[in-house]
Amino acid sequence: MVTPRGAFKAGQLSGVGMALLSESVVYVGGFLQWQPSGQGTCYFGDGSFYRGQWEGGVFHGVGELRAASAEVFSSSGSDASL
């Protein structure tokens, strides 16, 4: 279930926008052809969130995952992963 809001190009969500990916997951940030891309934040239903770089719909590069338990996991670099 994707409920998009934002910039559309040729019928595809591209540019800055927001999508409700499920009942408990919301992504706000850059999109490229429906995939999270560039800078963005994904909020999860348990209170955790990831803020940082995305490529092809996945965490990529510099970013930070803050768990609901308040633990913080960071990544940096062009090929970094959490």
C-alpha positions as CSV (number, residue, x, y, z in Angstrom):
1,M,0.0,0.0,0.0
2,V,1.6,3.3,-1.1
3,T,-0.2,6.6,-0.6
4,P,2.0,9.2,-2.3
5,R,2.1,12.9,-2.1
6,G,4.6,15.0,-4.0
7,A,6.1,15.7,-7.4
8,F,5.2,13.4,-10.3
9,K,7.0,13.2,-13.6
10,A,5.6,11.0,-16.4
11,G,3.2,9.4,-13.9
12,Q,6.0,8.5,-11.5
13,L,6.8,9.9,-8.0
14,S,10.1,11.7,-8.5
15,G,11.4,14.7,-6.5
16,V,10.5,15.5,-2.9
17,G,7.4,13.8,-1.5
18,M,5.9,11.6,1.2
19,A,4.5,8.1,1.1
20,L,2.6,6.0,3.6
21,L,4.3,2.6,2.9
22,S,2.2,0.6,5.3
23,E,-0.1,1.4,8.3
24,S,3.0,2.0,10.4
25,V,5.8,3.2,8.0
26,V,6.0,6.7,6.5
27,Y,8.8,8.0,4.3
28,V,9.4,11.7,3.7
29,G,12.1,12.9,1.3
30,G,13.5,12.4,-2.1
31,F,12.1,9.9,-4.6
32,L,13.3,8.7,-8.0
33,Q,10.7,6.6,-10.0
34,W,8.8,5.6,-6.9
35,Q,11.9,4.6,-4.9
36,P,13.3,6.5,-1.9
37,S,16.4,8.3,-3.3
38,G,18.7,11.1,-2.0
39,Q,18.0,12.5,1.4
40,G,15.0,11.3,3.4
41,T,13.6,10.1,6.7
42,C,11.6,6.9,7.3
43,Y,9.5,6.7,10.4
44,F,8.6,3.2,11.8
45,G,5.6,2.4,14.0
46,D,7.7,1.4,17.0
47,G,9.1,4.9,17.2
48,S,12.4,4.3,15.5
49,F,13.5,6.2,12.4
50,Y,16.3,6.4,9.8
51,R,17.4,9.7,8.6
52,G,20.0,10.0,5.8
53,Q,20.8,9.0,2.3
54,W,18.9,6.5,0.2
55,E,19.5,4.8,-3.2
56,G,17.2,2.4,-4.9
57,G,14.8,2.4,-2.0
58,V,17.4,1.3,0.7
59,F,19.6,3.0,3.2
60,H,22.8,4.0,1.4
61,G,25.7,6.3,2.4
62,V,25.7,8.7,5.4
63,G,22.8,8.2,7.8
64,E,21.6,7.4,11.3
65,L,19.1,4.9,12.6
66,R,17.6,5.8,15.9
67,A,16.0,2.7,17.5
68,A,12.9,3.0,19.7
69,S,15.2,2.0,22.6
70,A,17.2,5.3,22.0
71,E,20.2,3.4,20.6
72,V,21.8,5.2,17.7
73,F,23.5,3.4,14.8
74,S,25.4,5.5,12.3
75,S,26.8,4.9,8.8
76,S,29.2,7.0,6.7
77,G,30.8,6.8,3.3
78,S,29.5,6.1,-0.2
79,D,29.1,2.4,0.4
80,A,28.2,2.4,4.1
81,S,25.4,0.3,5.5
82,L,23.9,-0.1,9.0
